[in-house]
Amino acid sequence: MLANRILENSLLIRECRRTLISLQGEIKKITDQLKNGNLNPGIGNKSIGGGIIESRTRGGGRVYWKIREGQIEILGISGKNNQQKVINEVLKHFGGE
């Protein structure tokens, strides 16, 4: 089971919507893999700090997530073009948990 925490932050909601316009299929592949227990989805993971992981696709999709209390939480979604903006906001909003 995945928990979607993107809805807690208006900037993350806006950037998620922009990303899903062009990368919805790729993002779905990563989230489906996470849902099925694969903690290394896509083409690999990278820690961005605060226990938060970035999973990437070949086409540029990124999903930011962490495990808290045994549950995977989706914290943000981006493409290459808005990646740094989303990382900064994810770390600001969720990095201290």
C-alpha positions, -999 to +999 in steps of 0.1 A: +000+000+000+012+035-009+004+067+009+002+098-013+014+128+007+018+151-023-016+166-015-002+182+017+017+208-004+003+231-031+036+235-050+041+197-051+005+193-064+011+218-091+044+203-102+029+168-101+002+178-124+026+194-149+048+162-148+019+138-153+009+155-185+039+140-203+052+113-180+021+096-166+030+061-180+065+062-166+055+075-132+028+047-130+054+021-137+075+032-107+045+035-084+032+001-094+067-014-087+068+003-053+032-009-046+044-045-054+073-042-029+101-034-053+122-009-034+145-004-064+121+006-092+129+021-126+166+025-135+177+030-100+175+049-067+194+079-053+191+092-018+184+130-017+187+133+021+164+129+051+157+093+043+140+103+010+147+083-022+145+095-058+136+067-082+142+075-119+129+064-154+149+065-186+124+090-200+130+115-172+103+107-147+112+109-110+093+097-079+104+109-044+094+086-016+103+073+019+093+045+042+077+056+074+063+033+100+065+004+075+046+022+048+058+037+015+049+074+012+050+092-022+062+127-015+067+142-049+068+136-086+089+154-112+105+153-146+140+165-154+129+201-161+114+206-126+135+182-107+155+206-085+124+227-077+106+195-065+136+182-046+140+214-027+103+215-017+102+178-008+133+183+015+118+215+030+084+199+036+093+163+045+130+162+052+127+168+089+104+140+097 
